[in-house]
Amino acid sequence: MAKLMGKKGSKKGQGKLAALKSEEAMIAGIIEGSPDGIGVAVIRLDCGCRKMAAVDKEGEPASKVIIYRDSAESICDKCKKDNGAFMRVKEEFIHWVTPEPDEQTKKTIAEKVLGSRANH
């Protein structure tokens, strides 16, 4: 399995977002099931739920979108109703696998996947 980047905590490096310890197992599982994946888009919602999906080298989906909530049997009622609406996004980033793509490729993929307002 590919080595995942990022340490526990919400920030790494130059103020960039990184996977929390509680997110790392889900990210590893998504990557393991997505042979074409070079990263996992992580979207944290204001309700505490998260949406994740693997992305390939073209910025296309390499897995299904998974929505979950830590330590809960199911996602919240808001997410059940609106499927984690864009307006409720609190933080978003791509967790890259090693070896990471070059900075320009990462920026291009992040803008395609997350939009130009993304933290990348």
ChimeraX attribute file (.defattr): number of C-alpha atoms within 10 A of each C-alpha:
attribute: neighborCount
match mode: 1-to-1
recipient: residues
	/A:1	10
	/A:2	12
	/A:3	11
	/A:4	20
	/A:5	15
	/A:6	19
	/A:7	13
	/A:8	13
	/A:9	12
	/A:10	14
	/A:11	14
	/A:12	13
	/A:13	8
	/A:14	6
	/A:15	10
	/A:16	11
	/A:17	20
	/A:18	23
	/A:19	23
	/A:20	14
	/A:21	13
	/A:22	12
	/A:23	16
	/A:24	18
	/A:25	12
	/A:26	15
	/A:27	22
	/A:28	17
	/A:29	11
	/A:30	22
	/A:31	26
	/A:32	14
	/A:33	13
	/A:34	20
	/A:35	14
	/A:36	16
	/A:37	23
	/A:38	25
	/A:39	29
	/A:40	28
	/A:41	22
	/A:42	24
	/A:43	22
	/A:44	20
	/A:45	20
	/A:46	13
	/A:47	16
	/A:48	13
	/A:49	20
	/A:50	23
	/A:51	19
	/A:52	24
	/A:53	23
	/A:54	29
	/A:55	26
	/A:56	17
	/A:57	15
	/A:58	14
	/A:59	21
	/A:60	15
	/A:61	18
	/A:62	22
	/A:63	19
	/A:64	12
	/A:65	13
	/A:66	13
	/A:67	19
	/A:68	18
	/A:69	17
	/A:70	12
	/A:71	7
	/A:72	9
	/A:73	8
	/A:74	13
	/A:75	18
	/A:76	16
	/A:77	10
	/A:78	13
	/A:79	18
	/A:80	11
	/A:81	9
	/A:82	10
	/A:83	13
	/A:84	22
	/A:85	11
	/A:86	10
	/A:87	8
	/A:88	15
	/A:89	17
	/A:90	13
	/A:91	15
	/A:92	23
	/A:93	22
	/A:94	27
	/A:95	23
	/A:96	23
	/A:97	20
	/A:98	12
	/A:99	11
	/A:100	14
	/A:101	15
	/A:102	8
	/A:103	10
	/A:104	9
	/A:105	14
	/A:106	19
	/A:107	17
	/A:108	14
	/A:109	21
	/A:110	22
	/A:111	16
	/A:112	14
	/A:113	18
	/A:114	18
	/A:115	12
	/A:116	12
	/A:117	9
	/A:118	15
	/A:119	16
	/A:120	16
